[in-house]
Amino acid sequence: MTLEQLVGHLNDWVWSPALIYLCLGVGLYFSIRSRFLQVRHFGGMLRLLMDGKSSNEGVSSFQALAMSLAGRVGTGNIAGVATAITFGGPGALFWMWMVAFLGASTAFVESSLAQIWKEKDKDGHFVGGPAYYFEKGLGQKWYGVLFALSAIVACGILLPGVQANSIAEAMSHSLDIAKPTSAAILAVLLGFIIFGGVKRIASAAELIVPFMALAYIIVAVVIVLMHIEQLPDTIALIFRSAFGLDSAFGAIIGLAIQWGVKRGVYSNEAGQGTGPHPAAAAAVSHPAKQGLVQAFSVYVDTLFVCSATGFMLIITGMYNVQDPNNKEGFLFHGVQGVVAGPGYVQTAMENIMPGFGSAFVAIALFFFAFTTIMAYYYIAETNIRYLSRTFKLDWAIIVLKVVIIMMVVYGCVRTADLAWALGDLGVGVMAWLNIIGILFLQKPAFDVLNDYEKQLKMGIDPIYNPKDHGIQTAELWDEIGENYRKNPDKTPFKP
């Protein structure tokens, strides 16, 4: 059995229909239980983006958002959307939207839990994530260790190659840059960033992510406006395909759901357990604040950036949909000689904006994917630091730096199919562990939401006290709360 076959069999098990239903079902359940906080608090999410300031202990809310978006906005927003449409048809985009809308509540829960049980590392910086809240919240250290190991393998070894591979493919396709050259450039830049620590990662993400995401969305809007007369038919096609009502794509409704959910989870990471790591690093006065900010990041990733890619492909017809009954045939064939991935988007852009479109996508993908690799490193390092509390693995951080650079170089030159398969495997394992864990640990997150809303109604800036909710294992909040009460850094705002 080849490596590709082994990874494929493992993915068939990990990404069984059970995980698809779990992602959608948990998102729906959390949405109902929170009375659809992703709708009720949308305005508050926008205000909270500018809430708080960075400090010696933690980053600002916006920097934590940028770090989170660095992980969420990556190759999945370009190559991942193209792949979802290839195997699931235009309707896959609708199911990506559903995962994002429902997943916003999941992102709130996991990020709020990360804030409740965050700690300070030996350098005095805030640190946390699923491993921490599984140990301190659930009281199951073995489960925290299991998640930490899965996150280190996924983010330090399996996932970086997907991002690097897409960068190399896009640079080779549009700028004729050899893949070894792309590998060398990425290795040097990544080394400079990750050897600078979390502050440098946050600063880089804060600078790169908003600019590149906004530029990408603006270009996509321009392309849609150039084809505005086709927009109603495009939207109708997406919805018909999503529910099997289109004659051409009706037979693949199951694949539309499967690929939409799979690529949606890969892209926005809601429930995957990656978002809580940067969320825990934020310096805020109440866990719900960063929970809401992280919920908003899911919107930015999927409803904005992924939608931009999807509309560009569908409205221009620059995509292929594979016939599941004939691997060599197509239900729809719009691009000759281009495989699923960034090439679709580059071809669509180049046909509309000759001499600019393909290169622009390559550059956008470079920044999206590079910042995602930065985020993966931060997540893997955080989990090594978690394990170091027990197993004294500080030396492993240097090993991680070397390994992730090696995996980036390797990812630039290996096949795209294997890169994506390994990435899917890493995402799936983390999602299983995190979603099951937060189902058992959901109550404190909703207590946090209720406490936050109660204080807002009183017209005060919410400050969290875990002991008011019977939580005795979040000792750091005694110090944080006292600091905010003595030195409020802003005037209170009302809902």
C-alpha positions as CSV (number, residue, x, y, z in Angstrom):
1,M,0.0,0.0,0.0
2,T,1.4,3.4,-1.0
3,L,1.5,6.4,1.3
4,E,-1.2,8.1,-0.8
5,Q,-3.5,5.0,-0.4
6,L,-2.9,4.8,3.3
7,V,-3.7,8.5,3.9
8,G,-6.7,8.1,1.7
9,H,-8.1,5.2,3.8
10,L,-7.4,7.1,7.0
11,N,-9.3,10.1,5.6
12,D,-12.3,8.0,4.6
13,W,-12.5,7.0,8.3
14,V,-11.8,10.4,9.8
15,W,-14.0,12.3,7.3
16,S,-16.9,9.8,7.5
17,P,-20.5,11.3,7.4
18,A,-20.4,11.2,11.2
19,L,-17.9,14.2,11.2
20,I,-19.9,16.1,8.6
21,Y,-23.1,15.7,10.8
22,L,-21.1,16.5,13.9
23,C,-19.8,19.8,12.6
24,L,-23.2,21.0,11.3
25,G,-25.1,19.6,14.3
26,V,-22.9,21.1,17.0
27,G,-23.0,24.4,15.2
28,L,-26.8,24.4,15.0
29,Y,-27.1,23.3,18.6
30,F,-24.7,26.0,19.9
31,S,-26.5,28.6,17.7
32,I,-29.9,27.7,19.2
33,R,-28.5,27.6,22.8
34,S,-26.9,31.0,22.4
35,R,-30.0,32.4,20.7
36,F,-28.0,32.9,17.6
37,L,-25.3,35.2,19.1
38,Q,-23.8,35.5,15.6
39,V,-26.8,37.6,14.6
40,R,-27.6,39.3,17.9
41,H,-24.1,40.5,18.6
42,F,-22.9,41.3,15.1
43,G,-22.7,45.0,15.8
44,G,-20.9,44.3,19.1
45,M,-18.4,42.2,17.2
46,L,-17.4,45.2,15.1
47,R,-17.0,47.4,18.2
48,L,-14.9,44.9,20.0
49,L,-12.4,44.7,17.2
50,M,-10.8,47.8,18.5
51,D,-11.4,46.9,22.2
52,G,-8.3,46.5,24.4
53,K,-4.7,47.2,23.9
54,S,-1.6,45.0,23.7
55,S,0.4,44.7,26.8
56,N,3.5,42.9,28.1
57,E,1.3,39.9,28.9
58,G,-0.9,39.7,25.8
59,V,-1.8,41.0,22.4
60,S,-4.7,43.3,21.5
61,S,-8.1,42.0,20.4
62,F,-7.3,43.1,16.9
63,Q,-3.9,41.4,16.9
64,A,-5.5,38.2,18.2
65,L,-8.1,38.5,15.4
66,A,-5.3,39.0,12.8
67,M,-3.4,36.0,14.2
68,S,-6.6,33.9,14.0
69,L,-7.3,35.1,10.5
70,A,-3.8,34.3,9.5
71,G,-4.6,30.7,10.3
72,R,-8.1,30.8,8.8
73,V,-7.5,32.8,5.6
74,G,-5.1,30.6,3.6
75,T,-5.0,28.4,0.6
76,G,-8.4,27.0,1.6
77,N,-9.9,30.3,0.5
78,I,-8.6,30.0,-3.0
79,A,-7.5,26.5,-3.9
80,G,-9.9,24.9,-1.3
81,V,-12.9,26.6,-2.8
82,A,-11.9,25.6,-6.3
83,T,-11.5,22.0,-5.1
84,A,-14.9,22.0,-3.3
85,I,-16.6,23.2,-6.5
86,T,-14.7,20.6,-8.6
87,F,-16.0,17.7,-6.5
88,G,-19.2,19.0,-5.1
89,G,-20.4,21.5,-7.8
90,P,-21.5,25.1,-7.2
91,G,-23.7,24.0,-4.3
92,A,-20.6,23.3,-2.2
93,L,-20.3,27.0,-1.7
94,F,-23.7,27.2,0.0
95,W,-22.6,24.5,2.5
96,M,-19.4,26.4,3.1
97,W,-21.7,29.4,4.0
98,M,-23.7,27.2,6.4
99,V,-20.6,25.9,8.1
100,A,-19.5,29.5,8.6
101,F,-22.8,30.8,9.9
102,L,-23.3,27.9,12.3
103,G,-19.6,27.6,13.1
104,A,-19.5,31.2,14.4
105,S,-21.2,30.0,17.5
106,T,-18.8,27.1,17.8
107,A,-15.9,29.5,17.4
108,F,-17.4,31.6,20.3
109,V,-17.6,28.6,22.6
110,E,-14.0,27.3,22.0
111,S,-12.4,30.8,22.1
112,S,-14.3,31.8,25.3
113,L,-13.1,28.6,26.9
114,A,-9.5,29.3,25.9
115,Q,-9.8,32.7,27.6
116,I,-11.3,31.3,30.8
117,W,-8.4,28.8,31.3
118,K,-5.5,30.7,29.8
119,E,-2.2,30.9,31.7
120,K,1.0,32.8,31.7
121,D,4.1,31.1,30.2
122,K,7.6,31.5,31.7
123,D,8.1,34.7,29.8
124,G,4.9,36.2,31.3
125,H,2.8,36.0,28.1
126,F,-0.8,34.8,27.9
127,V,-1.1,31.3,26.5
128,G,-3.9,28.8,26.1
129,G,-5.9,26.5,23.9
130,P,-7.9,23.3,23.9
131,A,-5.2,21.3,25.7
132,Y,-5.4,23.8,28.6
133,Y,-9.2,23.9,28.9
134,F,-9.4,20.1,28.6
135,E,-7.0,19.7,31.5
136,K,-8.3,22.5,33.8
137,G,-11.9,22.7,32.7
138,L,-12.8,19.0,32.1
139,G,-10.2,17.8,34.6
140,Q,-8.9,15.3,32.0
141,K,-5.2,15.9,31.6
142,W,-4.8,12.8,29.3
143,Y,-7.3,14.3,26.9
144,G,-5.4,17.6,26.9
145,V,-2.1,15.7,26.2
146,L,-3.8,13.8,23.4
147,F,-5.1,17.0,21.7
148,A,-1.7,18.7,22.2
149,L,0.1,15.8,20.4
150,S,-2.5,15.9,17.5
151,A,-2.1,19.7,17.2
152,I,1.7,19.4,17.1
153,V,1.6,16.7,14.4
154,A,-1.1,18.5,12.4
155,C,0.1,22.0,12.6
156,G,3.8,21.3,12.7
157,I,4.0,18.6,10.1
158,L,0.9,17.8,8.1
159,L,-0.7,21.2,7.4
160,P,2.2,23.5,6.4
161,G,2.8,21.5,3.3
162,V,-0.7,22.3,1.9
163,Q,0.0,26.0,2.1
164,A,3.5,25.8,0.8
165,N,2.4,23.6,-2.1
166,S,-0.3,26.0,-3.2
167,I,2.2,28.9,-3.1
168,A,4.7,27.0,-5.2
169,E,2.0,26.0,-7.7
170,A,0.6,29.5,-8.1
171,M,4.1,31.1,-8.4
172,S,5.1,28.5,-11.0
173,H,1.8,29.0,-12.9
174,S,1.8,32.7,-13.2
175,L,5.3,34.1,-12.5
176,D,7.3,31.1,-13.8
177,I,9.2,30.8,-10.5
178,A,10.7,27.4,-10.0
179,K,9.4,25.5,-7.1
180,P,12.8,25.1,-5.4
181,T,13.1,28.9,-5.6
182,S,9.8,29.4,-3.9
183,A,10.8,26.9,-1.3
184,A,14.0,28.8,-0.5
185,I,12.2,32.1,-0.3
186,L,9.6,30.7,2.1
187,A,12.2,29.0,4.3
188,V,14.1,32.3,4.8
189,L,11.0,34.4,5.5
190,L,9.5,31.9,7.8
191,G,12.7,31.5,9.8
192,F,12.9,35.2,10.3
193,I,9.4,35.4,11.6
194,I,9.2,32.4,13.8
195,F,12.6,33.0,15.5
196,G,11.2,36.4,16.6
197,G,8.5,35.0,18.9
198,V,4.8,35.6,19.3
199,K,5.0,39.4,19.2
200,R,6.7,39.3,15.8
201,I,4.1,36.8,14.5
202,A,1.3,39.1,15.8
203,S,2.8,42.2,14.3
204,A,3.3,40.5,10.9
205,A,-0.2,39.2,10.9
206,E,-1.7,42.5,11.9
207,L,0.1,44.2,9.0
208,I,-0.4,41.6,6.2
209,V,-3.8,40.0,6.7
210,P,-6.2,42.9,6.7
211,F,-4.5,44.6,3.7
212,M,-4.3,41.4,1.6
213,A,-7.8,40.2,2.4
214,L,-9.4,43.6,1.6
215,A,-7.5,43.9,-1.7
216,Y,-8.6,40.4,-2.7
217,I,-12.2,41.1,-1.9
218,I,-12.1,44.4,-3.8
219,V,-10.8,42.8,-6.9
220,A,-13.4,40.0,-6.6
221,V,-16.2,42.6,-6.3
222,V,-14.9,44.4,-9.4
223,I,-15.0,41.1,-11.4
224,V,-18.6,40.4,-10.1
225,L,-19.6,43.9,-11.1
226,M,-18.2,43.3,-14.6
227,H,-20.6,40.4,-14.8
228,I,-23.4,41.8,-12.8
229,E,-26.1,40.7,-15.2
230,Q,-25.1,37.1,-14.5
231,L,-25.2,37.5,-10.7
232,P,-28.9,36.4,-10.2
233,D,-28.4,33.3,-12.2
234,T,-25.2,32.5,-10.4
235,I,-26.8,32.8,-7.0
236,A,-29.8,30.7,-8.2
237,L,-27.4,28.0,-9.4
238,I,-25.6,27.9,-6.1
239,F,-28.9,27.3,-4.2
240,R,-30.3,24.8,-6.7
241,S,-27.1,22.8,-6.7
242,A,-26.9,22.8,-2.9
243,F,-30.3,21.1,-2.7
244,G,-30.0,18.8,-5.7
245,L,-32.6,20.8,-7.8
246,D,-30.3,21.5,-10.7
247,S,-30.5,19.0,-13.6
248,A,-26.7,19.0,-14.2
249,F,-25.6,18.7,-10.5
250,G,-28.6,17.1,-8.9
251,A,-26.9,13.7,-8.6
252,I,-24.1,15.0,-6.5
253,I,-26.0,16.7,-3.6
254,G,-24.3,14.4,-1.1
255,L,-20.9,15.4,-2.5
256,A,-21.9,19.1,-2.4
257,I,-22.6,18.8,1.4
258,Q,-19.5,16.6,2.0
259,W,-17.0,18.8,0.2
260,G,-18.7,22.1,1.3
261,V,-18.4,21.1,5.0
262,K,-14.9,19.6,4.6
263,R,-13.5,22.6,2.9
264,G,-15.6,25.0,5.1
265,V,-14.1,23.5,8.2
266,Y,-10.6,23.5,6.7
267,S,-11.0,27.1,5.7
268,N,-12.7,28.8,8.7
269,E,-11.5,26.2,11.3
270,A,-14.5,26.7,13.5
271,G,-14.5,23.7,15.9
272,Q,-11.1,22.5,14.7
273,G,-9.4,23.8,17.8
274,T,-6.9,26.1,16.1
275,G,-8.7,29.4,16.7
276,P,-8.6,29.2,20.6
277,H,-4.8,29.4,20.6
278,P,-4.5,33.1,19.4
279,A,-7.8,33.9,21.2
280,A,-6.1,33.0,24.5
281,A,-3.3,35.4,23.9
282,A,-5.6,38.4,23.8
283,A,-5.5,40.9,26.7
284,V,-9.2,41.5,27.4
285,S,-11.4,42.2,30.5
286,H,-13.9,39.4,29.7
287,P,-13.7,36.1,27.9
288,A,-16.8,36.8,25.9
289,K,-15.2,39.8,24.2
290,Q,-12.6,37.6,22.4
291,G,-15.1,34.9,21.9
292,L,-17.2,37.3,19.8
293,V,-14.2,38.7,18.0
294,Q,-13.3,35.1,17.0
295,A,-16.8,34.4,15.9
296,F,-16.5,37.4,13.5
297,S,-13.3,36.0,12.1
298,V,-15.3,33.0,10.7
299,Y,-17.5,35.5,8.8
300,V,-14.4,37.2,7.4
301,D,-12.9,34.0,6.2
302,T,-15.8,32.2,4.6
303,L,-18.6,34.7,4.0
304,F,-16.2,37.3,2.6
305,V,-13.0,35.7,1.2
306,C,-14.3,32.3,0.2
307,S,-17.4,33.9,-1.3
308,A,-15.1,36.2,-3.3
309,T,-13.4,33.2,-4.8
310,G,-16.5,31.2,-5.4
311,F,-18.3,34.0,-7.2
312,M,-15.3,34.7,-9.4
313,L,-15.2,31.1,-10.5
314,I,-18.9,30.5,-11.0
315,I,-19.9,33.8,-12.6
316,T,-17.1,33.5,-15.1
317,G,-17.6,29.8,-15.7
318,M,-13.9,29.1,-15.0
319,Y,-14.3,25.9,-13.1
320,N,-14.7,22.1,-13.7
321,V,-17.0,19.7,-11.9
322,Q,-15.9,16.1,-12.0
323,D,-18.4,13.3,-12.7
324,P,-18.2,11.0,-9.7
325,N,-19.2,8.0,-12.0
326,N,-16.5,8.8,-14.5
327,K,-13.2,10.1,-13.1
328,E,-12.1,11.2,-16.6
329,G,-15.4,12.9,-17.4
330,F,-17.0,16.2,-16.3
331,L,-20.6,17.3,-15.4
332,F,-19.3,20.8,-16.3
333,H,-16.0,21.6,-18.1
334,G,-15.2,25.2,-18.2
335,V,-11.4,25.3,-18.0
336,Q,-9.3,23.1,-20.4
337,G,-6.0,21.7,-19.0
338,V,-6.2,23.2,-15.5
339,V,-6.4,21.0,-12.4
340,A,-8.4,21.8,-9.4
341,G,-6.7,24.4,-7.2
342,P,-5.3,27.9,-7.6
343,G,-5.0,27.4,-11.3
344,Y,-8.8,27.8,-11.7
345,V,-8.8,31.1,-10.0
346,Q,-5.7,32.4,-11.8
347,T,-7.2,31.4,-15.1
348,A,-10.5,33.2,-14.3
349,M,-8.7,36.3,-13.2
350,E,-6.3,36.3,-16.1
351,N,-9.1,36.0,-18.7
352,I,-10.8,39.0,-17.3
353,M,-7.7,41.1,-16.4
354,P,-5.0,40.0,-18.8
355,G,-1.5,40.6,-17.5
356,F,-2.7,41.2,-14.0
357,G,-5.1,38.6,-12.8
358,S,-3.0,35.5,-12.6
359,A,-0.1,37.3,-10.9
360,F,-2.4,39.0,-8.4
361,V,-3.9,35.7,-7.3
362,A,-0.4,34.3,-6.9
363,I,0.7,37.2,-4.7
364,A,-2.6,37.0,-2.7
365,L,-2.1,33.3,-2.2
366,F,1.5,33.8,-1.1
367,F,0.5,36.2,1.7
368,F,-2.6,34.2,2.7
369,A,-0.8,30.9,2.8
370,F,2.4,32.3,4.4
371,T,0.6,33.9,7.3
372,T,-1.3,30.6,7.8
373,I,2.0,28.8,8.1
374,M,3.0,31.4,10.7
375,A,-0.2,30.6,12.6
376,Y,0.4,26.9,12.4
377,Y,3.9,27.4,13.9
378,Y,2.4,29.4,16.8
379,I,-0.2,26.7,17.5
380,A,2.3,23.9,17.5
381,E,4.7,25.9,19.7
382,T,1.8,26.6,22.2
383,N,1.1,22.9,22.5
384,I,4.8,22.0,23.0
385,R,4.8,24.6,25.8
386,Y,1.8,22.9,27.3
387,L,3.5,19.5,27.2
388,S,6.7,21.1,28.7
389,R,4.8,21.9,31.9
390,T,5.0,18.1,32.6
391,F,7.6,16.6,30.3
392,K,10.3,19.3,30.1
393,L,10.3,19.6,26.3
394,D,11.6,23.1,25.9
395,W,14.3,21.8,23.5
396,A,11.5,20.6,21.2
397,I,10.7,24.2,20.2
398,I,14.0,24.5,18.3
399,V,13.3,21.1,16.7
400,L,9.8,22.4,15.7
401,K,11.3,25.5,14.0
402,V,13.6,23.3,11.9
403,V,10.9,20.7,11.1
404,I,8.2,23.2,10.0
405,I,10.8,24.9,7.7
406,M,11.7,21.4,6.3
407,M,8.0,20.6,5.8
408,V,7.5,23.9,4.0
409,V,10.3,23.1,1.6
410,Y,9.1,19.5,1.1
411,G,5.5,20.8,0.5
412,C,6.7,23.1,-2.3
413,V,7.9,20.1,-4.4
414,R,5.6,17.2,-3.5
415,T,2.3,16.5,-5.3
416,A,-0.8,18.6,-4.5
417,D,-3.0,15.5,-4.0
418,L,-0.8,14.1,-1.2
419,A,-0.5,17.6,0.4
420,W,-4.2,18.1,0.6
421,A,-4.8,14.5,1.8
422,L,-2.4,15.0,4.7
423,G,-3.9,18.4,5.5
424,D,-7.4,16.9,5.6
425,L,-6.2,14.2,7.9
426,G,-4.7,16.7,10.4
427,V,-7.8,18.9,10.3
428,G,-10.1,15.9,10.8
429,V,-8.3,14.4,13.8
430,M,-8.2,17.8,15.6
431,A,-11.8,18.5,14.9
432,W,-13.0,15.2,16.3
433,L,-11.0,15.7,19.5
434,N,-12.0,19.4,20.0
435,I,-15.7,19.2,19.2
436,I,-16.3,16.2,21.4
437,G,-14.4,17.9,24.2
438,I,-16.3,21.3,24.0
439,L,-19.6,19.4,24.0
440,F,-18.7,18.2,27.5
441,L,-17.4,21.7,28.5
442,Q,-19.9,24.0,26.9
443,K,-21.7,25.2,30.1
444,P,-18.9,27.7,31.2
445,A,-18.9,29.3,27.8
446,F,-22.6,30.0,27.9
447,D,-22.3,31.2,31.5
448,V,-19.7,33.7,30.2
449,L,-22.1,34.9,27.5
450,N,-24.9,35.4,30.0
451,D,-22.6,37.2,32.4
452,Y,-21.3,39.5,29.6
453,E,-24.8,40.3,28.4
454,K,-26.0,41.0,32.0
455,Q,-23.1,43.5,32.6
456,L,-23.8,45.2,29.3
457,K,-27.4,45.7,30.3
458,M,-26.2,47.3,33.5
459,G,-24.3,49.8,31.3
460,I,-20.8,48.8,32.6
461,D,-17.8,47.5,30.8
462,P,-17.9,43.7,31.6
463,I,-15.1,42.3,33.8
464,Y,-15.0,38.6,34.4
465,N,-14.8,36.9,37.8
466,P,-14.8,33.1,37.4
467,K,-15.6,32.5,41.1
468,D,-19.0,34.0,40.4
469,H,-19.6,30.9,38.3
470,G,-18.1,28.3,40.6
471,I,-14.9,28.0,38.6
472,Q,-11.9,27.6,40.9
473,T,-9.2,26.6,38.3
474,A,-9.0,30.0,36.5
475,E,-6.7,31.7,39.0
476,L,-5.2,34.1,36.5
477,W,-8.5,35.9,36.2
478,D,-8.2,37.1,39.8
479,E,-5.1,39.1,38.8
480,I,-6.6,40.2,35.5
481,G,-9.9,41.3,37.0
482,E,-8.2,43.3,39.8
483,N,-6.0,45.1,37.2
484,Y,-8.9,46.1,35.1
485,R,-10.9,47.3,38.2
486,K,-8.0,49.5,39.4
487,N,-6.8,50.7,36.0
488,P,-9.7,50.7,33.4
489,D,-8.1,51.5,30.0
490,K,-11.3,52.8,28.4
491,T,-14.7,54.3,29.1
492,P,-17.6,51.8,29.5
493,F,-19.9,51.4,26.5
494,K,-23.5,50.3,26.5
495,P,-25.2,47.8,24.2
